[in-house]
Amino acid sequence: MLKVLHNLKQNRWKFTIGLLVLAIGLCLLATPDYFFWPPQYKNLMNDDGIDVFIIISGLLLILYSLSNLHSNKIASVLLAISAAIVASITFIEIIHWYFAGMFRNNLTIVLAIFAVVVIFLVSYDRSIDS
């Protein structure tokens, strides 16, 4: 148990990013019609399989941050997947705002951009986490 707490302290930002990605996946899974523009891709963007992939990605990053693994390759892949997920969702929300004229996700867009920046900083600066 002490080793898990030590790993959590060492990888707190990776753990936090994992929680963020997990929460995004759970929110998307709970909202089956979150994305609506463009209409021809609505079913693809709201697919439960994508939501489950996002949830699994968040869980893998959480498990990595709690484990004794210290692989830069694994951390890099998991952080890259997390950045791609958050950036893609942010891009889709911006498309909703611009083309559909629906600015219901304004706070979400701002927070998602901030999250992508944090993920990039954690990926770039190895002194933030081990």
MODELLER restraints for C-alpha pairs under 7 A, 6 or more apart:
rsr = mdl.restraints
at = mdl.atoms
rsr.add(forms.Gaussian(group=physical.xy_distance, feature=features.Distance(at['CA:4:A'], at['CA:66:A']), mean=5.46, stdev=0.5))
rsr.add(forms.Gaussian(group=physical.xy_distance, feature=features.Distance(at['CA:4:A'], at['CA:67:A']), mean=6.75, stdev=0.5))
rsr.add(forms.Gaussian(group=physical.xy_distance, feature=features.Distance(at['CA:7:A'], at['CA:65:A']), mean=6.42, stdev=0.5))
rsr.add(forms.Gaussian(group=physical.xy_distance, feature=features.Distance(at['CA:7:A'], at['CA:66:A']), mean=5.24, stdev=0.5))
rsr.add(forms.Gaussian(group=physical.xy_distance, feature=features.Distance(at['CA:7:A'], at['CA:67:A']), mean=6.59, stdev=0.5))
rsr.add(forms.Gaussian(group=physical.xy_distance, feature=features.Distance(at['CA:7:A'], at['CA:68:A']), mean=6.97, stdev=0.5))
rsr.add(forms.Gaussian(group=physical.xy_distance, feature=features.Distance(at['CA:8:A'], at['CA:65:A']), mean=6.14, stdev=0.5))
rsr.add(forms.Gaussian(group=physical.xy_distance, feature=features.Distance(at['CA:8:A'], at['CA:66:A']), mean=5.39, stdev=0.5))
rsr.add(forms.Gaussian(group=physical.xy_distance, feature=features.Distance(at['CA:10:A'], at['CA:129:A']), mean=5.79, stdev=0.5))
rsr.add(forms.Gaussian(group=physical.xy_distance, feature=features.Distance(at['CA:10:A'], at['CA:130:A']), mean=5.91, stdev=0.5))
rsr.add(forms.Gaussian(group=physical.xy_distance, feature=features.Distance(at['CA:11:A'], at['CA:65:A']), mean=5.25, stdev=0.5))
rsr.add(forms.Gaussian(group=physical.xy_distance, feature=features.Distance(at['CA:11:A'], at['CA:129:A']), mean=5.26, stdev=0.5))
rsr.add(forms.Gaussian(group=physical.xy_distance, feature=features.Distance(at['CA:11:A'], at['CA:130:A']), mean=6.40, stdev=0.5))
rsr.add(forms.Gaussian(group=physical.xy_distance, feature=features.Distance(at['CA:13:A'], at['CA:129:A']), mean=6.83, stdev=0.5))
rsr.add(forms.Gaussian(group=physical.xy_distance, feature=features.Distance(at['CA:14:A'], at['CA:61:A']), mean=6.65, stdev=0.5))
rsr.add(forms.Gaussian(group=physical.xy_distance, feature=features.Distance(at['CA:14:A'], at['CA:65:A']), mean=6.00, stdev=0.5))
rsr.add(forms.Gaussian(group=physical.xy_distance, feature=features.Distance(at['CA:15:A'], at['CA:61:A']), mean=6.61, stdev=0.5))
rsr.add(forms.Gaussian(group=physical.xy_distance, feature=features.Distance(at['CA:15:A'], at['CA:62:A']), mean=4.95, stdev=0.5))
rsr.add(forms.Gaussian(group=physical.xy_distance, feature=features.Distance(at['CA:15:A'], at['CA:65:A']), mean=5.49, stdev=0.5))
rsr.add(forms.Gaussian(group=physical.xy_distance, feature=features.Distance(at['CA:18:A'], at['CA:58:A']), mean=4.30, stdev=0.5))
rsr.add(forms.Gaussian(group=physical.xy_distance, feature=features.Distance(at['CA:18:A'], at['CA:59:A']), mean=6.38, stdev=0.5))
rsr.add(forms.Gaussian(group=physical.xy_distance, feature=features.Distance(at['CA:18:A'], at['CA:61:A']), mean=4.94, stdev=0.5))
rsr.add(forms.Gaussian(group=physical.xy_distance, feature=features.Distance(at['CA:18:A'], at['CA:62:A']), mean=5.00, stdev=0.5))
rsr.add(forms.Gaussian(group=physical.xy_distance, feature=features.Distance(at['CA:19:A'], at['CA:58:A']), mean=6.20, stdev=0.5))
rsr.add(forms.Gaussian(group=physical.xy_distance, feature=features.Distance(at['CA:19:A'], at['CA:62:A']), mean=6.84, stdev=0.5))
rsr.add(forms.Gaussian(group=physical.xy_distance, feature=features.Distance(at['CA:21:A'], at['CA:54:A']), mean=6.56, stdev=0.5))
rsr.add(forms.Gaussian(group=physical.xy_distance, feature=features.Distance(at['CA:21:A'], at['CA:55:A']), mean=6.79, stdev=0.5))
rsr.add(forms.Gaussian(group=physical.xy_distance, feature=features.Distance(at['CA:21:A'], at['CA:58:A']), mean=4.78, stdev=0.5))
rsr.add(forms.Gaussian(group=physical.xy_distance, feature=features.Distance(at['CA:21:A'], at['CA:82:A']), mean=6.56, stdev=0.5))
rsr.add(forms.Gaussian(group=physical.xy_distance, feature=features.Distance(at['CA:22:A'], at['CA:54:A']), mean=6.66, stdev=0.5))
rsr.add(forms.Gaussian(group=physical.xy_distance, feature=features.Distance(at['CA:22:A'], at['CA:55:A']), mean=4.72, stdev=0.5))
rsr.add(forms.Gaussian(group=physical.xy_distance, feature=features.Distance(at['CA:22:A'], at['CA:58:A']), mean=4.37, stdev=0.5))
rsr.add(forms.Gaussian(group=physical.xy_distance, feature=features.Distance(at['CA:22:A'], at['CA:59:A']), mean=6.36, stdev=0.5))
rsr.add(forms.Gaussian(group=physical.xy_distance, feature=features.Distance(at['CA:25:A'], at['CA:51:A']), mean=5.05, stdev=0.5))
rsr.add(forms.Gaussian(group=physical.xy_distance, feature=features.Distance(at['CA:25:A'], at['CA:52:A']), mean=6.71, stdev=0.5))
rsr.add(forms.Gaussian(group=physical.xy_distance, feature=features.Distance(at['CA:25:A'], at['CA:54:A']), mean=5.00, stdev=0.5))
rsr.add(forms.Gaussian(group=physical.xy_distance, feature=features.Distance(at['CA:25:A'], at['CA:55:A']), mean=4.78, stdev=0.5))
rsr.add(forms.Gaussian(group=physical.xy_distance, feature=features.Distance(at['CA:26:A'], at['CA:55:A']), mean=6.54, stdev=0.5))
rsr.add(forms.Gaussian(group=physical.xy_distance, feature=features.Distance(at['CA:28:A'], at['CA:34:A']), mean=6.83, stdev=0.5))
rsr.add(forms.Gaussian(group=physical.xy_distance, feature=features.Distance(at['CA:28:A'], at['CA:51:A']), mean=6.10, stdev=0.5))
rsr.add(forms.Gaussian(group=physical.xy_distance, feature=features.Distance(at['CA:29:A'], at['CA:48:A']), mean=6.17, stdev=0.5))
rsr.add(forms.Gaussian(group=physical.xy_distance, feature=features.Distance(at['CA:29:A'], at['CA:51:A']), mean=5.52, stdev=0.5))
rsr.add(forms.Gaussian(group=physical.xy_distance, feature=features.Distance(at['CA:32:A'], at['CA:46:A']), mean=6.00, stdev=0.5))
rsr.add(forms.Gaussian(group=physical.xy_distance, feature=features.Distance(at['CA:33:A'], at['CA:46:A']), mean=6.21, stdev=0.5))
rsr.add(forms.Gaussian(group=physical.xy_distance, feature=features.Distance(at['CA:34:A'], at['CA:46:A']), mean=6.78, stdev=0.5))
rsr.add(forms.Gaussian(group=physical.xy_distance, feature=features.Distance(at['CA:35:A'], at['CA:42:A']), mean=6.08, stdev=0.5))
rsr.add(forms.Gaussian(group=physical.xy_distance, feature=features.Distance(at['CA:35:A'], at['CA:45:A']), mean=6.39, stdev=0.5))
rsr.add(forms.Gaussian(group=physical.xy_distance, feature=features.Distance(at['CA:35:A'], at['CA:46:A']), mean=6.22, stdev=0.5))
rsr.add(forms.Gaussian(group=physical.xy_distance, feature=features.Distance(at['CA:36:A'], at['CA:42:A']), mean=5.18, stdev=0.5))
rsr.add(forms.Gaussian(group=physical.xy_distance, feature=features.Distance(at['CA:37:A'], at['CA:96:A']), mean=5.72, stdev=0.5))
rsr.add(forms.Gaussian(group=physical.xy_distance, feature=features.Distance(at['CA:37:A'], at['CA:100:A']), mean=6.65, stdev=0.5))
rsr.add(forms.Gaussian(group=physical.xy_distance, feature=features.Distance(at['CA:61:A'], at['CA:78:A']), mean=6.10, stdev=0.5))
rsr.add(forms.Gaussian(group=physical.xy_distance, feature=features.Distance(at['CA:76:A'], at['CA:123:A']), mean=6.68, stdev=0.5))
rsr.add(forms.Gaussian(group=physical.xy_distance, feature=features.Distance(at['CA:79:A'], at['CA:119:A']), mean=6.74, stdev=0.5))
rsr.add(forms.Gaussian(group=physical.xy_distance, feature=features.Distance(at['CA:79:A'], at['CA:123:A']), mean=6.63, stdev=0.5))
rsr.add(forms.Gaussian(group=physical.xy_distance, feature=features.Distance(at['CA:83:A'], at['CA:116:A']), mean=5.70, stdev=0.5))
rsr.add(forms.Gaussian(group=physical.xy_distance, feature=features.Distance(at['CA:83:A'], at['CA:119:A']), mean=6.18, stdev=0.5))
rsr.add(forms.Gaussian(group=physical.xy_distance, feature=features.Distance(at['CA:86:A'], at['CA:112:A']), mean=6.35, stdev=0.5))
rsr.add(forms.Gaussian(group=physical.xy_distance, feature=features.Distance(at['CA:86:A'], at['CA:116:A']), mean=6.42, stdev=0.5))
rsr.add(forms.Gaussian(group=physical.xy_distance, feature=features.Distance(at['CA:87:A'], at['CA:116:A']), mean=6.37, stdev=0.5))
rsr.add(forms.Gaussian(group=physical.xy_distance, feature=features.Distance(at['CA:90:A'], at['CA:109:A']), mean=5.70, stdev=0.5))
rsr.add(forms.Gaussian(group=physical.xy_distance, feature=features.Distance(at['CA:90:A'], at['CA:112:A']), mean=6.02, stdev=0.5))
rsr.add(forms.Gaussian(group=physical.xy_distance, feature=features.Distance(at['CA:90:A'], at['CA:113:A']), mean=6.95, stdev=0.5))
rsr.add(forms.Gaussian(group=physical.xy_distance, feature=features.Distance(at['CA:93:A'], at['CA:105:A']), mean=6.69, stdev=0.5))
rsr.add(forms.Gaussian(group=physical.xy_distance, feature=features.Distance(at['CA:93:A'], at['CA:109:A']), mean=6.70, stdev=0.5))
rsr.add(forms.Gaussian(group=physical.xy_distance, feature=features.Distance(at['CA:96:A'], at['CA:102:A']), mean=6.10, stdev=0.5))
rsr.add(forms.Gaussian(group=physical.xy_distance, feature=features.Distance(at['CA:97:A'], at['CA:103:A']), mean=4.84, stdev=0.5))
rsr.add(forms.Gaussian(group=physical.xy_distance, feature=features.Distance(at['CA:122:A'], at['CA:128:A']), mean=6.24, stdev=0.5))
